[in-house]
């Protein structure tokens, strides 16, 4: 497969993982949302155990520097999610950990990546010629003349677990059937397409927090943890065939690595 070379690709630095939410009044995300995310993680990690009483409002106010009404509002968010229950005169107790349900195994080898999303249903959100070429997340290689952009949501057994964005070499896109575009993982399409040879594939994973847009599209709380997986796939000539970014619900992801 021939490719037009348009110069070396500069690597995009990975997005930094977020730490505990800030509590400054000037923060873009409301303080009570940041606190709710922090408290949710404590329940999920077991720091606030199921059946036990949470720290008092006064203790949480002292720790966070937030007002009583702000802390109470944050606890109310988790109460609305069914994680906490308030009992007059007794305090607030942990009822449940965040619902995990099914899990998705993040792949660490090519064949597993190809087969990763079999049996899922997809929903196309955007489908259009890319206004500009992708900014690759991994260095080394060359851009194709043009790309097609696609954004899809993926569900397994009705659970929305992945928001995926992909930039695909337009010459490959032109060979795809409507069914492939609608239903198949693009990596599987690349793997099976005659005349296309994968020369190199790299992926990087980071954990970050859902912003307003991602929270809406992935149907998770604002500032909830999200696993971001960036992939760059090159052919044997070094042409970038596909750049993709997958945003996974962190409570749905499992990563297993065999130590050697």
C-alpha positions as CSV (number, residue, x, y, z in Angstrom):
1,X,0.0,0.0,0.0
2,X,1.6,3.3,-1.1
3,X,1.5,6.4,1.0
4,X,2.2,10.1,0.5
5,X,4.8,11.3,2.9
6,X,4.1,14.7,4.4
7,X,6.9,14.9,7.0
8,X,7.7,13.3,10.3
9,X,5.1,13.1,12.9
10,X,5.6,14.8,16.3
11,X,4.3,12.8,19.3
12,X,1.5,14.2,21.3
13,X,2.4,14.1,25.0
14,X,0.1,11.9,27.1
15,X,-2.6,13.7,29.1
16,X,-1.5,13.9,32.7
17,X,-3.4,11.8,35.3
18,X,-5.4,13.9,37.7
19,X,-4.8,14.0,41.5
20,X,-7.3,14.8,44.2
21,X,-9.7,17.5,43.2
22,X,-8.8,21.1,44.0
23,X,-10.9,23.0,46.5
24,X,-10.3,26.5,45.2
25,X,-13.4,28.7,44.7
26,X,-12.0,29.6,41.2
27,X,-12.0,25.9,40.1
28,X,-14.0,25.3,36.9
29,X,-15.8,22.3,38.4
30,X,-18.1,23.1,41.4
31,X,-16.5,22.2,44.7
32,X,-19.4,19.9,45.7
33,X,-18.9,17.9,42.5
34,X,-15.2,17.6,43.2
35,X,-15.9,16.5,46.8
36,X,-18.5,14.0,45.6
37,X,-16.0,12.4,43.2
38,X,-13.4,12.3,46.0
39,X,-15.9,10.7,48.5
40,X,-17.1,8.3,45.8
41,X,-13.5,7.0,45.3
42,X,-13.1,6.5,49.0
43,X,-16.2,4.3,49.0
44,X,-15.0,2.4,46.0
45,X,-11.6,1.8,47.5
46,X,-13.0,0.7,50.8
47,X,-11.5,3.6,52.8
48,X,-15.2,4.2,53.7
49,X,-16.4,0.7,54.2
50,X,-19.9,-0.5,53.5
51,X,-21.9,-0.5,56.8
52,X,-19.7,1.9,58.5
53,X,-20.3,5.6,59.4
54,X,-18.6,8.2,57.3
55,X,-16.6,11.0,59.0
56,X,-18.7,13.8,60.4
57,X,-19.6,17.0,58.5
58,X,-17.2,18.9,60.8
59,X,-14.3,16.5,60.0
60,X,-14.9,16.7,56.3
61,X,-15.2,20.5,56.5
62,X,-11.9,20.7,58.3
63,X,-10.2,18.4,55.8
64,X,-11.5,20.1,52.7
65,X,-11.8,23.7,53.8
66,X,-15.3,23.7,52.3
67,X,-18.4,25.1,53.9
68,X,-21.0,23.0,55.7
69,X,-23.5,23.5,52.9
70,X,-21.0,22.5,50.3
71,X,-20.0,19.3,52.1
72,X,-23.7,18.5,52.7
73,X,-24.4,19.0,49.0
74,X,-21.6,16.6,48.1
75,X,-22.9,13.9,50.4
76,X,-26.3,14.5,49.0
77,X,-25.1,13.6,45.6
78,X,-23.9,10.2,46.8
79,X,-27.1,9.7,48.8
80,X,-29.0,10.2,45.6
81,X,-26.8,7.5,43.9
82,X,-27.8,5.1,46.7
83,X,-24.3,4.9,48.1
84,X,-25.0,6.7,51.4
85,X,-27.9,6.9,53.9
86,X,-28.4,9.6,56.5
87,X,-29.9,8.7,59.9
88,X,-31.0,11.5,62.2
89,X,-29.0,11.4,65.4
90,X,-26.8,8.6,64.2
91,X,-24.9,10.0,61.2
92,X,-24.3,9.0,57.6
93,X,-23.6,5.4,56.7
94,X,-22.2,3.7,53.6
95,X,-24.8,1.5,51.9
96,X,-23.1,0.3,48.8
97,X,-19.9,0.6,46.7
98,X,-20.4,2.1,43.3
99,X,-22.0,-0.4,40.9
100,X,-19.3,-2.2,38.9
101,X,-21.4,-4.7,37.0
102,X,-19.4,-6.2,34.1
103,X,-15.8,-5.5,33.3
104,X,-13.8,-4.9,30.2
105,X,-10.3,-6.3,30.0
106,X,-7.9,-3.8,28.5
107,X,-5.8,-5.6,25.9
108,X,-2.0,-5.7,25.9
109,X,-1.3,-7.7,22.7
110,X,-2.4,-7.3,19.1
111,X,-4.6,-10.3,18.7
112,X,-6.5,-9.5,21.9
113,X,-7.0,-5.9,20.7
114,X,-8.4,-7.2,17.5
115,X,-11.0,-9.3,19.3
116,X,-11.6,-7.0,22.2
117,X,-15.0,-5.6,21.3
118,X,-16.7,-8.6,19.8
119,X,-20.4,-8.9,20.9
120,X,-20.8,-5.2,21.6
121,X,-23.4,-2.9,20.2
122,X,-22.3,0.5,18.7
123,X,-23.9,3.8,18.3
124,X,-22.5,6.3,15.7
125,X,-22.4,9.9,17.1
126,X,-20.3,11.6,14.4
127,X,-19.1,10.6,10.9
128,X,-17.4,13.1,8.7
129,X,-14.2,13.9,6.8
130,X,-11.6,15.1,9.2
131,X,-11.2,18.9,9.1
132,X,-7.5,18.5,10.0
133,X,-5.2,15.5,10.3
134,X,-4.9,13.7,13.6
135,X,-2.2,14.6,16.1
136,X,-0.6,11.2,16.7
137,X,0.0,10.1,20.3
138,X,3.1,8.1,19.3
139,X,6.1,9.4,17.3
140,X,7.7,8.0,14.2
141,X,5.9,7.8,10.9
142,X,4.0,9.9,8.3
143,X,0.5,11.2,7.7
144,X,-1.8,9.9,5.0
145,X,-3.2,12.5,2.5
146,X,-6.6,12.6,4.2
147,X,-8.5,11.1,7.1
148,X,-12.1,10.2,8.0
149,X,-13.3,11.0,11.5
150,X,-15.7,8.8,13.5
151,X,-17.0,8.9,17.0
152,X,-19.0,6.0,18.4
153,X,-20.3,4.7,21.7
154,X,-20.0,1.1,22.7
155,X,-22.3,-1.0,25.0
156,X,-22.0,-4.5,26.3
157,X,-25.2,-6.1,27.6
158,X,-26.7,-2.7,27.6
159,X,-23.9,-1.1,29.7
160,X,-22.3,2.0,28.1
161,X,-18.6,1.5,28.8
162,X,-16.6,3.2,26.0
163,X,-16.6,6.5,24.0
164,X,-14.3,6.0,21.0
165,X,-12.9,8.5,18.5
166,X,-10.9,7.4,15.5
167,X,-9.2,9.0,12.5
168,X,-8.9,6.5,9.7
169,X,-6.9,6.8,6.4
170,X,-9.5,8.0,3.9
171,X,-8.2,5.5,1.3
172,X,-9.1,2.7,3.6
173,X,-12.4,4.3,4.6
174,X,-13.4,4.3,1.0
175,X,-13.2,0.5,1.0
176,X,-15.4,-0.1,4.0
177,X,-19.0,-1.3,3.8
178,X,-21.8,0.4,5.6
179,X,-22.1,-2.7,7.9
180,X,-18.4,-2.5,8.8
181,X,-18.7,1.2,9.6
182,X,-21.7,0.6,11.7
183,X,-20.8,-2.6,13.6
184,X,-17.2,-3.6,13.4
185,X,-14.2,-2.5,15.5
186,X,-12.0,-0.6,13.1
187,X,-8.9,-2.4,14.4
188,X,-10.4,-5.7,13.3
189,X,-11.2,-4.1,9.9
190,X,-7.6,-3.1,9.5
191,X,-6.3,-6.5,10.6
192,X,-8.6,-8.4,8.1
193,X,-8.4,-6.0,5.1
194,X,-6.5,-7.5,2.0
195,X,-3.5,-5.5,1.0
196,X,-3.1,-3.7,4.3
197,X,-0.1,-4.7,6.4
198,X,0.4,-3.5,10.0
199,X,3.9,-2.4,10.6
200,X,3.7,-1.0,14.1
201,X,1.0,-0.4,16.7
202,X,1.4,1.4,20.0
203,X,-1.0,2.3,22.8
204,X,-0.7,4.5,25.9
205,X,-3.1,4.4,28.9
206,X,-3.7,7.2,31.4
207,X,-6.3,7.9,34.1
208,X,-8.0,11.3,34.1
209,X,-11.3,12.9,35.1
210,X,-14.4,13.3,33.0
211,X,-15.0,16.9,31.8
212,X,-18.5,18.2,31.1
213,X,-18.6,16.8,27.5
214,X,-17.2,13.4,28.3
215,X,-19.4,13.0,31.4
216,X,-22.4,13.7,29.2
217,X,-21.5,11.4,26.4
218,X,-20.2,8.6,28.6
219,X,-23.1,9.0,31.1
220,X,-20.9,9.2,34.2
221,X,-20.7,11.9,36.9
222,X,-18.7,15.0,36.2
223,X,-15.1,14.5,37.4
224,X,-15.5,10.8,37.6
225,X,-12.4,8.8,36.8
226,X,-12.0,7.8,33.1
227,X,-9.4,5.5,31.6
228,X,-8.0,7.1,28.3
229,X,-6.4,4.7,25.8
230,X,-4.5,6.3,22.8
231,X,-3.6,4.1,19.9
232,X,-1.5,4.7,16.8
233,X,-1.4,2.1,14.1
234,X,1.1,2.4,11.2
235,X,1.5,0.3,8.0
236,X,4.8,-1.2,6.9
237,X,5.8,2.1,5.2
238,X,5.3,4.1,8.4
239,X,2.0,5.7,7.2
240,X,-0.4,6.4,10.1
241,X,-3.4,4.3,9.2
242,X,-5.4,5.1,12.3
243,X,-5.2,7.2,15.4
244,X,-7.8,6.5,18.1
245,X,-8.7,7.6,21.5
246,X,-10.9,5.5,23.7
247,X,-12.4,6.8,26.9
248,X,-13.5,4.0,29.2
249,X,-15.6,4.1,32.4
250,X,-13.0,3.5,35.0
251,X,-15.4,1.3,37.0
252,X,-15.7,-1.0,34.0
253,X,-12.0,-1.5,33.2
254,X,-9.7,-4.3,34.3
255,X,-6.1,-4.5,33.3
256,X,-4.2,-7.8,33.8
257,X,-0.5,-8.1,33.0
258,X,1.5,-11.3,33.4
259,X,4.7,-10.5,35.2
260,X,7.8,-12.2,33.7
